[in-house]
Amino acid sequence: MSGYASDNGMYMPMEIPKLSEETLKSWANLSYKDIVKEISKLFIEDEIPAEKICELIDAGFETFKDPSSPIVTKTLAEDVKLLEMFHGKTLAFKDLSMCCTAQFINYFLDQSNSSATLLIATSGDTGSSALHAMSSIERVDIIVLLPKDRISQVQERQMTSVVSDNCHVIRADGTSDDTDVPLRKAFLDGELVKKHKLGTLNSVNWSRMMVQIAHHVYAYFEGKRTNPETDTVVFIPTGGLGNATAGCIAREMGLPIQMVCAVTNDALHRAVYNCDYSVTELTVSLASAMNLQVIYNFERILYLLSDMDTSLVKKIQEDYQERNKSTIPETLVNKLKEFMRVTKVTDEDIIETIKRCADENGGYVICPHTASALSAAYSLEALKDHNAVIYAAASPAKFSDALERAGVQWTGRNLAEELAAKEVRYTDWEASDDWLQKLLELLDTIHARRSAHSK
């Protein structure tokens, strides 16, 4: 249920299963959904029977446009593969892991005949994906904190238009980094977690991370279909490093991929190239889901790079959390640079890449997050020497302002018009409010409602 442990650390498996060459060969022609099943069975083992795991995953993907093919592959100019990962309910890649995690959570709650309250801080797409995945699950209440006026109107409307008694949407007057603070404090209170059965659906949730490993396995095979003799490089738009961390775990399992992380804030760039793990002023970009300085999943990457040295990771993280600054040992950074590069992109890069992609690919339109990843590929000239696979994180339909600035025309769904006709429900929290206190009051209200209902 929870990504954060009571000691302020994050959950990770004690052991990482390995993928042999024979296993990889046997998976080469599997569908994306079947790869999710195989990865999940490796980690879940007997906690859920294998047949039931497959049943739950099938049920999760029923919400997709084509349940048999949740990811659609496009081939762009210069044989660049682009994975459209946004064909779920909320038109964002988060739906791929969220739909499975929702099924797993519901399974365990059914088994224990219990309920849970899930806390989510969102930088754009996680909140809407979580709300839509959980709105019909009666055993769950879900609280989503979104950064008011700091995401696209479509992203916000996707959340505020989920009108259900178990869904509680808060527009908080602060950044997405700010909204993380009261949630992390709540998870440090063991009694609070126990009383309300608190969990989360941010990418700190291990189940989300586990499913995202399949993204990289599938991307590896898609790249190899371009040229079997050439290395595959995946280009990932990232903020909280969920997808990047899943890629690091895939590498640890034995998947021979290289990664390039496109960022709009420089926290990861400074960490990788200067050993400087710190928080500085936030850059607000067109790629709203990437507007983060707190790269919370980096803790998991450090754990892998240090050969699971929990004492070292604890020291680094305590410095980071106490002072917003820590120094990473150069030995760890050098390990990371063996397979990961980081490229910082600007709004100008994003706009130019949206234009270039449309010009070179018959008017094909991409979102700002996808454009950041494609911009990194263009700038590194990686297209000539590798099988380049771009992660297309969200539908362009969610970002009309960016498309207008780029001067490209979107002819697909008018999502803004669809959402404008819907009823909305939300609560506003001001910057001057005590957000932790307000969260505690909301949790008590939910607890009282559930207690009354159970009598």
N, C-alpha and C positions, 0 to 999 in steps of 0.2 A: 504493500500500500504506500509506503513512505520512501522517499529518497534520502532524507536526512535521519541519521541515527541520533539517539539521545545524548551522545557525547559530541554532537556537532559535526561528526564525520558523515561520509556518504557510503551507502551500501555497494559492495562489489562481491562477485563470486569468490570463494576461497581458491578455486582452481578454474583455469580457462581451458576448455576442451580444445584439442588440436584437430586440424583438418589435414589428413594425409593427401598426397597427390592422387591416390586412387579414389578417395572420396570426392575430391574436386572434379575429377574426370567424370565420375558417375552423376554429378550434379549439373554438368555442363548444359544439358538441354531441358532442365527443369523450369517450370514457370516461376515467376516471382513468388506467387502464393505458396507453391510447394517448397521453395527455399525457406520461406518463413517457417513453415512447419518443421523442416529438418533442423534448422537452427534452434527453434524453440524446444524441440525434443531433447537436444543435446544439453541444454541448460536446465530445463524443468525436471528431466528424468522422471521419477515415479511420483512426484508431487501431484501430477494430473496424469491419468492413464493416456497413453499415446493416441489411442483412438479418439478420446475426448478432446485432446489438444487440437487435433485436425478438425473436429466438429466445431469447436469454438472459433478457430481461425476462419473456417468457411463462413460461419455466421457473421463474423465481423466484416468480412469483405462483401457481404450481400448489399451493403449500403453504397457500393461503388457503381459507377456508370456501367462498367463491364466487370463483374465479380471475378471472371476467369482471367482477366488481364488488367490488374489495378494500375500498372505502369505502362505507359505508351512510349515507345522509342521513336524519335525522329532523327533523321540523318541530315545534318546541315552541310553547308559548303565545306570543302576540304575534309570530307568524311568525318566530321565531328558528330559524335552521338550525343543526343540530348534526351534525357529521361524525363518525360512529363509525369511528375509524381503528384499531380493535383486533381485527380479525377474522383476524389471522395466527396463526401457531403459538403464540406466547407471549402473545397477547391484549394487545398493546401497540403503539402507533403506530410504534415502532422497527422492527417487522417490515417495514413498507412500504419503507423504504430498505435495510434489512439484506439482504433476500432478493435484491435486485438487485446489491448490492455483492458479496455472496458469489459470485454467478454471474460477475461481471466479474473478480474475483480468481482464481477457478478457471480462467477462460479464459486469462488471462495466464500463470498457472503452467503450464498445459498447453502453451501456445505455446513457453515457454522450458524446458520439462521440468525444472522446479525446485520447491522447496518454500518455505514461509515459516512464521514464528512470529508470531502476532498477540497484542498486549498490550492488554488492556482494563481500565480502571477504571470501575466502574459505580456509579451512585447509585440503582439500582433495577431498571430494565427493560433497559438496554442489554446487560448481561451475558448474561441469559437469551436474548435475541434473537440475540446473536452466537453463543452456544454451540449453539443449535438450528439456526442457519443453516449452521454450519461443522462440526458433529459428524460428518457423513458424507463430508466432503472430505478424502481421505487425504493430500493434499499439504500440509495445514495443521495446525499445532499452535496451540492457542489457550489463553492464560493470562488468567484473569479474577480481578481483585481486587475483592471486595465488602466493604462496611463492616459488619462483624459486629454483629448485634443493632440495626442502625440502619435496616433496611428491613422490609417486611412479611414475615411467615413464608412466605407463598405466594411472594413474589418470591425469597426466599433458596432455598426448596425447588425452585423452577423451575431454579435453577442447580446446586445440589448433586446433583440427581437425574439430571443428564446424565452418565451413566457411559460414558465412551469413552476409549480410550487416548490420543487426541489432545486431550482436554479436561482442563485443569488449573484447578480452582477453589480460590481462596484466600479464606478468611474472615479479613480483616485487622482487628485491633482499633483502629479509627480511623474518621474521617469519610471520605466520598467525596473530599473535597478532599485529605486525607492520602494516599489511595491513588494520586492522580495524580502525586505527587512522584517516586517511584522510576521511574515509567514515562517521565516527561519527561527525567529524568537519563539513562536508558538510551538514549533517542533522540539525545542530544547526543554520544554516543560513536560516531563514524562507523565505526570498525573493528568495534565490537560489532554495529551495524546491518547491516553488510555480511556479517559472519560468520554471523549467525543469520537474515538476510533478515527483519528485524523490520518489522512493520506494525501497524496498529491499526484497530479498527472503532468506536472512539468517534466522535462527530460532528466531531472534528478531521479525520477521513478525508474527502477532497474528494468521493469518490463518494457518500457518504451525504448530504453537503450538496447535491450536484447533483440527486439524486432528490427530495429534500425541496422543491426549488423547485416541483415539480409539485403539491405539496399546496396551495400558494397560488394557482396558476393554476386548479386545480379548484375551490377555495373561492370564488374570484372569480366564476366562472360560476354556481355554486350560489347565491351571493348575488344575482346579477343576475336569476335566475329568479324571485325574490321581487318585485323592482321594478327593471326595466331602467333607470329614470331616476335611481336613487339610488346613492350610493357604497357600496361594500362595505367593511366593517370586520371583520377577523379577530381573534378573541380567542384568544391563545396562552398555555397554561401553560408556563412555561419555567424552566430551571435553568442549563444550560451555554450556552444561546442558540443551539442548533443550528437549531431551526425558525425562530427570529426572524432569524437571519443569512440563512437561505434566503429569507425574506421580503424582506430588504433587497436581496438579489441579484435577486429577481424584480422589485422596484421599479426597480432599475438597468437591468433589461432592458426596462422600459416597462410593467409591469403596474400599473394605477392602483388599488392597494389601500392602505388605512390599517390600521395594526396597533395592537393593545393587548396588551401583555405583562403577564400576571399572574405575580407573584413572591411567594414566601413569605420570601425573604431580601432584604435591601435593597440589595445591591451594584449592581444595574442601576438602581434608583430613584435612588440617590445619584449615580451617574454621569450620568444624564440630567438631573436637576434641580439638582445641586450641582457638576457638573464634577469630582466626587470619585470617582476610580477607585481603589478600595482594598479591602483585605480586613479585615473585622472579625469579631466573634464569630458563629459559625454558629447560626442558629435552626433547631431540629429541629421539623418540622411533620408533619402527617398526609399531606401530599403528598411522600412520601419521595424521589421522583426529582428534586424541586426543591430539596432540601436542599444547596445549594451556595453558597459565597461567591466561589469562583474562576470567574468567568464567561468561560471561556477563549476562546469564539468572538467575544468583543467585539473582539478584535484584528482580525478580518476586517471587522467593521462599521466600525472606524476606518479601515481601508484603503480601503473604498468611500467613506466620507464625505470623506476627504482627497484624493479624486481620485487614489488609488493613490500617495500620497506615502510611499514606503517609509522615507525618512529620518526623517520625523516619527513614523511608527508605531513605528519601531525605538527612538527616544528615549523615547516614552511607555511602551513595553513594558519597556525596560531599567530605567527608574525603578520600574515596577510590580513587576518580578520581584526587584529588589535590595532594595526597601524595603516591598513589599506596599502601595505607595501611589504614585499619580501624579495629575497634574492634566490634564484634557482641555481643549484650547482651546475657548472658548465658541462659536467659529464652527462647529466640528464638532457640538457639542451642539445648536445651533440648527437645523442641517440635519436632525438626527435627529428633533427634535421636530416637524418639518413633517409627518411621517407616522407617528410612533410615540408612544404614551403608555404609561406604566408604572403599574400599580396593585399595591400591596402588600396581600396578603390574609393573614388570620390563621386559625388553626384554627377559631375561632368563626365566621368568615365561611364557611369551608368547610362546617361542620356545618349552618349555617343554610341555605346554598344547596342542599345535598343534600336537606334537608327540603322547601324551597320548590319545588324542581324536581319532586319526587315528588308533592307536593300539587296542583300546577298542571297536571301532565301525566299524570294517571291512574296514579300509582305508578311512573313511569319513574325508574329509579335510575342515578345517575352516580358515577364514582370521585372521590376527593379532588382529583386534578389537573384533571379536567374541571370540577369544582365551583369551583376557583379562577378559571378562565377565565370561567365563567358568572357568578360573583360580581362580577368586574370589569365585566361587561356590565350587571348590575343596578345597581351603584354609580354608573356613569357615565351611566345613563339613555340609553345609546346606541341602545336598541331603538326609540325613537320616530322617529329621524331618519336611520337608516342600515339597510342590509341587514346584520344581525349574523350572523356565522358563527362558531360555537364549535368549537374543536378538542377532541374527546373522545379523550384520550390513552391510556386504558387501560380494560379491563373492570372493572366493580365487583366481579367475582368475586375479584379479587386483594386486596381491602381490606375484609375482613369487620369488622375492629375499628372502622374509621371509620364503616361503615354502622350498626353496632350503637350507636355513640355518637350517630348522627343519628336513631336510632329508625325506620329504614326496613328493609323486608324484601326480601332478594334471593332470587328464586325460580329463578334460573338454575343453571348448573353449580356443583356443590360442589367447587371446585378444590382446596381444602385437603384434602379427603378423598381425592381422586384422587392427589394428590402424596404423601400420608402413606403410601400403600401401596408407594411406589417405593424402590428401593435408592438410597443416597446415597454420594458420594465427594467428599472435600474435605480441605484442609490448613488448619490454623489458624496465623496469624502473630500473635504478641503485640505489644503497643505498644512494648515494650522491645527487640524484635528489630531488627536492621539489615535493613530491607526490601530495599534495593538489593542487598546481598550475597546475600540469600536468592533474589532474582530471578536474579542472575547464576548461582548454583548450579543453579537449575532450568533455565535456558537451556542450561547445559553438559550437564546430564542428557539433555535433549531432543536436543541436537546429537549426543551420543554414541550415543543410541538410533537416530537416523536414519542416522548414519554406518555403524553395524553392520548395519542393515537393507539398506543400499544395496550392501554387499559380496557 
